[in-house]
Amino acid sequence: MMKNKKARQTIAGFEIITLVLAIISFVVIISGGVSGENGGGGGGGDGNSDFVEGKIGIERGGAKIFFPNDENLPVYSSIDGGRTWSESYWYNRNNMKEFALQDDKIERTLLGRRPSVVRLREVRGAKTMREGGGVSGASSSPNPARGINFQQPEPIGGFKVTETMAGRLEEIGVELDAGAEIEKIVPGDKGLILKLKSGESVEIDGEKIKEFGRITGTSNSITNAYRNALYEGLKGGKGTVGELIGEGTRDIGGVWEVSSESIKGTDMAKVTFKNKITGDEFTKELSTKMRLSQISSIEITGQAAPKLPLLGEIPVMGGLGYILEGLAWGLGVAGLIQLIGGLAGMESKAINSASIAAIIGGGVKGAVSAIIGKGGLITKDLGLAMKTKGLWWKYTPHAAGIVAAIIVFGLMDQGESKKVVNFKCNPWEAPTGGSDCEKCNDGLYPCTEYRCKSLGQACELLNPGTGEEACVWVNPKDVNSPIIETWDKVLTKDHKYDPNTAIRPPDRGVKILYEKSNDGCIKAFTPLSFGITLNEPAQCKIDYNRTAKYEDMNYYFGGSNIYKYNHTQVMRLPGPDAVNAEAPELKNDGNYNLYVRCQDANGNSNDDLFVFSFCVERGPDVTPPKIEGTSISNGMPIQYGLNQTKLEVYVNEPSECKWSKTDQDYEAMEHSFDCASHVYEMNNLMLYKCEGILTDLEDRKDNVFYFRCKDQPWLTGEKQVDRNVNVESYKFILKGTQPLNIVNVKPNETITGYSTLATVNLEVETEAGYNLGDSWCSYYCISVGEEASVSEDRWIQMFETGTNIHKQRLDLPADEYICEFQCVDLGGNAAYSNTTFKVEIDEEAPKVVRVYQDSGKLKIITDEKSICSYSTNKEKECSFDIDEGTNMPYANSKEHFADWEEGKTYYVKCKDSNERQPLPNECSIVVRAES
């Protein structure tokens, strides 16, 4: 659009793409991966995602402990006393001791795994598990050997009420004596039921539960208890999730309300669980075919299998799950690169290279997780994960994936890419504001308007021409940015501005609509003119991208950086089909936003943007190309004797063009132009150039040529049928001429002047050439003997020229001159000639060279044309004014007469056309008439 010159350069893009790739990969993979340490939500790299419905059962003397897999601690347990266990963390291995349980065995059953035997070991601080006994105490330490560890976190039972606790519980209406032992806390119909060791029970109202948990430190455990209640209630339920749809809300376990709605077009449903007592609520997407009794604790606790983009949760475990997860996120990052890279104008090859690198990086991340992650090939058996504490180990797979992606991208051949670079030469700008205005008044040099204005855009020179000039900052307190409004006068005919209500404040703007189009979209490859008017002189910029500030914008509005009230922009844009065919990565739909900001002389610019929005017509291109102009105007003459000439043809869209001296179909034309065939090759006139050489030119006759063009050069093969071709030729004429001649030049004689300079009138007459000698003539004159300069700058165009008579006035001092003439007509025919003349300057009054009587007349002759008069007053003699004397006929002549009277004395004075005459008391001649 706003381009003056294009250049191509090879762009590696390695640093930029690497940075983007690294950031996106790091954020996306970490935020959505299965490497969370706690195993909630989307699972984690510690192995929590390795199971779907697995459990480990320990049975001895009626005690049961259930484990989600062979790495985690118990999620649910029931050991005689009814204690409930939850997931634990196992990072400190210093608080352990081993003990042997003879013949005690753990049987485990996991999906896709065969049973095995593992020794159970004791944790320091925990009592030995014995037949019929329970477990008390707590620990957060694992066994460094292959063992299974468990702990009791925040107690949900088995604690004594302290005196302080009893007092605080009383404040919320819970009456418990200090020293009372709470053996078990179970969900009730209205809240919680505290079962004391004494056999009594205390019920807590649901509204007091959270406060009770806060006082006793059992908040999380209470929530777990209600989740367990939901789990137990669902296990006893009948029917499927689908049967819940349309049945409203159902109570589960007397504590939970469960509702469900189907997801249209799928066999899935959104199931919402809401705790009537605590207010907790969460929603899960479950299959409508799943029976309520089949909903496992995985859905209830939030632990899940790996989540893959678009596919959601899938039951993949172990190293394969890690690898699939890594590849899936690599594919997701690759998709983002395809989208962002295309919008950013990256070359398709670089985009594809970055995408492949992202996929490989995701695979590497998954492979590393499969090896060293919790439950991985190494850590599964050797327990290395238990020895590696800290984020550096947790994020090692991510780092490995990013490094692999960077290396792969760097090794891939990016090839050579092309990019259009625009150059624009604008007038030099003084800095904004006027803080340096006073420097002009330092007294070292005169403060001129030029010096003043060059110090700042807001500087102004006061008192010019008075000797008291001063340069000052005009309105230094101006902090308001220009106000932008649309300019209707310059808007292209049949278009209108329409307020754009979709723009969010503080931005504002308009839509430009084409009134003759059903959808308001402007015609492709057609000039569009629009403009803005301001409340103060300012320079304005326009850009296709939204920027944070004025300095970041790329183009001046209308291509000018001049501070003025009104600005006009003219552009033409390709249709979306043309853009998509040339650059499919842009995914252009023909909609454009042009963002405008203006800045005044004090540097105030708009924080908000003024936005021009419009669309370019969609759909197939059914309009043939249009030739908008040629480098040689149609019907122009050409130089005599020229048999071929270069010609540029300007078309409104990328095309292939041909020419012929016969009006015929495009395919039959014999000669081709070399044309710009890409949408980005638009010149500064927003047209596409075709160039070629027209041959077989003839003199003294009209040379007629016919041009035709075919659009959409990117369509090949079978798609060529969709291209549009001119059915009528563009008729182009070049007029043959004959030689141009100079037939007469003046002056060629001596020119006399009567002052320091003499007026010389140069005149040149031309004939033939184009249009009977009409041409433009230039000259230069030098003194005879002076060496002429060889510079073309010596030629000066004559004041009156353009026809076949050319004139120029000169005022020259006395000398001998030679003047050279050069005349060129519209066809380029040239003719040359010269003339020589002499300039003389007469600096004296006219002289009388002869006096006599002739036929009764006094006759005097002067040496130059003059005006003479006489006086016969003897008293005044020569002291009279020449205009007061008696006129002697034949003024402006060399001969002068007066009546002859004997005895009279004639006092004669003469002057020339330059008023040169004798002194006031002198005469040109004194004559006494005697016989």
C-alpha positions, 0 to 999 in steps of 0.5 A: 500500500504505502510503499516506494521501494521494495527490497528482498532479504534472507531472514533466518528468524532463529532468535525471534522464533526460538524465543516465542517457541520457548515461551509458548512451550514453557507456559502451555506445557506447564500449565496443562501438563500431567506433571503436577506434583500433587496429582490433582486436576489434570494429574501430575508427572509424579505418577498420579495420572498412572491410574484410572480405577486401580487399587491396592488392598491390604487385608489382615485381621479385618483391616483394609487400606486402599491405595490408588497406585504403588507410589502414592499413600493411601487415599481411603482406608478403614482399619478397625477404628474407622480412621480415614486416610488421605493422600500424603507427601513423602519428601523427608526420608530422615524420619524412618526406621524399618521393622519386619512384619513376618509373612505380612503381604500386600496384594495389589491389583492395577489396571493392566498390571499383574499382582506382585508382592511388596514388603510393608515397612513401618514409618518412624512415629507410627506403631506397628500394625498388628492383627486387630490393631489400628494405626496412630501417629503421623509421619511425612517420610518415605522408606528409601527402599521399595516400600509403601508409606502412609500417614494421617494428616489433619485428623478427622477423628481421634483427638481430644478437645483442649480447654481453649478449643472448648471455649471457642467451640462454645461461641459457635454453639457447639458444647463439648467439655475439655478432655472429651475425645472425638473418636469419629466425625461422620456426615449427618442429614443436617451437618456433622455428627461427632461420635465421642469415645464415651459413646455419646454423639453431638450434631453440628448444624451445617451453617457452623461446619466451616467455623468448626473446621477452622477451630479444630483444624479439620477443614480439609478433612471435613471436605474429604468426609463429604466427598467420601459421603458422596462416593458412598452414596453414588456406589449405592445408586441405581441407574445411569448418568443419562437417567439423571437428565430431566429429573431435576435435582437428586439427593445423594447420601442426604448431603449432596444434590446432584443434577445433570444436563446433556451435551448436545450432539454427544453422549456426554453430560455435565454433572454438577455436585453441590454440597448442601451443607458446606456449599462446595460445588463442582462439575464433571463431564461424564458419559451418560451411559456410565452407571452411578455406581461406577463413578469412582473416587477419581471423579470425586477427588479430582484426580484424573488421567492425562488430558490431551488437547481436543481428546480430553482425559484418556485412560493411558498409564505409565511411560506411554501416557507421558509420551502421548501427553508430551506429543499432544502438547507439542501438537498444540504448540505447533498449532499456535505457531501456525496461527501466530506465525501466519499472522506475523507474516513469517515465511511458511517454511520457517513456520513449518520448521518451528511446528516440527520442532515443537512436536519433537520437543513435546515428544522429548519432554514426554520421553524424559518424563516416562524415564525419570518422572514419578512412576517412570521406567527408572523411578518406578523401581529404583525410587530415584524420584524420592531422592530428587526434591525441588523444582529443577527436577520437576521441570527437567522434562520441560527443559529437555523438551524446549532445548530439543525444540530449539536444537531441531529448529536450528538444524532445519534448513530455513532456506531463503525467504523474501520480504518486501521492505518499504523506504520513504523519504520524508522532509526533515522534521524538527523535534516536537515541542519547543524547549530549545526555542530560546537558543535562537536568541543567544546573540551569536548569530541572527535569529532567523525564521529558519533557525527558530523553526529548526529548534522545535515544531512549536517554536515561532519567530516574533517581530520579524524584520524589526531587528528585535526578533525573538524565538519563543515556544508557542503555547508551552502549556498545551497538553491536549492531543489533536481531536480527530474527525472524518473528512467527508470531502475526500471520501471516494464517491458512492462510499460513506462513513458509518459509526462503528459501535463495535469499537471499545472505548476509549478507541472510536472510529467508523466503518467505510461502506460502499453504498452500491454493494449489498454487504458494504464491502469495497471493490477489490483493486479499486482506489479508496480515498478517505481522510481526517480533519483536526482541530489543530495542525498535526502530523498523523500516522496510520498502521494495520496493527494496533500499537501502544504509542504513536512512535511505534506506528509505521506509516504517515497518513497520506505519506506526508509528515507535514503538520496540517489540519487535513490529511488524505489517504488513498489506497487500494487493496486486493480481494481476500481470494487473491491474498489467500492464494498468495499467502494462505498463512495469512488466512485473510478474510477481507476485513481490515482495521486501520489505526490512526493517531495524530501528534501536534507540535508539542508532542501530544498524541492520542492515547486512544486510536481512531479506527477505520474499518472496512471489508474488501468484497469477497467471492470469486473475482469475475472482473477482468484487469483494467489498464490504468495508464502507461509510462508514455501517455497514449497518443504521444509523439515519438522521436524521429528515426526511433524504431523501438521504445520501452513501455511500462503498462500499469494494471489495477491487479496482478496480471499477465499482459500481451500486445500486438499490432492487430486487435485480436484475442489474448491467446493469439497476441504475439508479444508478452510484457514482463508483469508484477504477478504478486499482490505485494508488488504494488508500486507507490501509485498502488498499481502493478507494473508490466514492462516490455519493448514496442517494436516496428515503429514508423516515422510520420504516421500513427503507430497503433498497438493493442494490449490485453491482460489476464488476471490471477496469475497464481491459478494454474492447471485446471483452475485457469478457467477461473481467470478473467481476460480482457475481451476488448483491447486497450488501444495505444497510439504512438505518433511518428514525427519528422526532424525539428528545425530552428529556422531563425535566431535573433539578434545578430547585430550590434545592440546599443544601450544608453545606460550600464546595461543594454536590453537584448531580446533573444528570439528563436523560430522552429518548424517541422518536428511535432505539430509544426515546430511546437517545442520547448527551447532553452539557451545560455549566453557567454562572452566570446572567448569565454570557455563554456561550462559542460554542465547541463545546469547551464541551460535555461528555459526561455521565458516564452516557449512551447510554440514555434516562436520562443522569446527571452529578454536579457539585460547585458553590459557592453561586450561581444556575446554568443548565445546557444539554443537547444529546442526539444519537442514532445516527441524528443526531437531536438534542434540546436543553433546559436547567434553572435551579437555585440552590446555597446553602451552610450554614456554621452549626450548627443553631439552635433556633427554638422550645421548649415542653412538649407532652403531657408532652414537651419539644419543640424545633424546629431550623431545619434537619434535625439530630441532638440530644442532652441532658445534665442534669449541672449540674456539666458543664453544656454540656461534654459530647460530643453523642454521649455525651448522651441521644439525642432521637428523630427524628434527621435531623429538625427536631423533637426530643423528651425526657421532661418532668421538672419541676425539671430543667435540660436542656443541649441540643446539635444538629448537622447532617449536615455535623457543624456543632455548637456549641463544646465548652463551648456548647449549642444551648439550655439549658431548665429545666422548671418548672410 
